[in-house]
């Protein structure tokens, strides 16, 4: 359940942004925030890498430039999600 910064322009969720979005969502609904973060962690591969972008559904895929569809595991984002996890503890 990733948040999208601008559905028309960027129809996908970004891991970097999501960590900060969850700081606000936690104050409103902590259970929903846990579910949303779990969807990101469910995308983690066996090496512990989480995709930088969540492109969900055919509509979103059709709007994302092809050079951004395949993601490189050697490219990562700062771990902003850890801030939200820390706040939950």
VENMO-V551544 format. One record per pair of residues at least 12 apart in sequence whose C-alpha atoms are under 7 Angstrom apart, sorted by sequence separation. I is the first residue (numbers start at 1). J is the second residue. D is the distance in Angstrom with one decimal. If there is no record, write none. Layout:
BEGIN
[[I/J/D] [I/J/D]]
END
This chain:
BEGIN
[[3/18/6.6] [2/18/6.9] [51/71/6.8] [49/73/6.5] [52/76/6.4] [52/77/6.5] [2/36/6.6] [1/36/5.1] [15/52/5.1] [1/39/6.2] [14/52/5.8] [15/53/6.0] [14/53/4.5] [13/53/5.5] [14/54/6.4] [12/53/6.4] [13/54/4.9] [12/54/5.5] [13/55/6.8] [12/55/4.9] [12/56/6.9] [12/60/6.5] [11/60/5.2] [11/63/6.9] [20/80/6.6] [16/77/5.9] [19/80/4.7] [23/84/5.5] [16/78/6.7] [19/81/3.8] [22/84/6.1] [18/81/6.8] [16/80/5.8] [19/83/6.8] [19/84/5.9]]
END
